[in-house]
Amino acid sequence: MMTRNNGDIQDGLASEIRRQFGSEAIKRFARSMPTFRAETDIPDHLRDLLDELEGVETSPAGDRRHRPGASTASR
């Protein structure tokens, strides 16, 4: 019998959670809850910061920030 180490199990669990939270059913459910509704009347400077954060999170460079030893010289 083959056993998996904790790192493999945690990676698999994290991947499964991301997959499920990305599903349309969960997104629809979350939007129906008042706590998770996006505010449409937030100040412009906060909207700009959120847009910048989203851009960093979705860029390939954003992945490097979370790895040990990753360079932050580009900031």
C-alpha positions, 0 to 999 in steps of 0.5 A, spaced: 500 500 500 502 506 498 501 512 502 502 520 501 505 525 505 502 530 508 504 535 503 501 531 498 495 531 501 495 538 503 496 540 496 490 536 493 486 539 499 488 546 497 487 544 489 480 541 491 477 547 495 480 552 490 476 548 484 470 548 488 470 555 490 471 557 483 464 553 481 458 557 478 454 554 484 458 557 489 459 564 486 451 564 485 450 562 492 455 567 495 453 573 491 446 571 494 449 572 501 449 580 504 456 579 507 459 577 500 456 582 496 460 587 492 459 594 494 458 598 488 459 605 492 466 604 495 470 610 494 475 611 487 481 610 491 479 603 494 476 601 488 483 603 484 487 599 490 482 593 489 483 593 481 491 593 483 490 587 488 486 583 483 491 584 477 497 582 482 494 576 484 492 574 477 499 575 474 504 570 473 509 575 477 504 574 483 505 567 484 513 568 485 511 573 491 509 567 495 515 562 494 521 562 499 527 566 496 523 570 491 526 576 489 522 583 491 526 587 487 521 589 482 517 593 487 
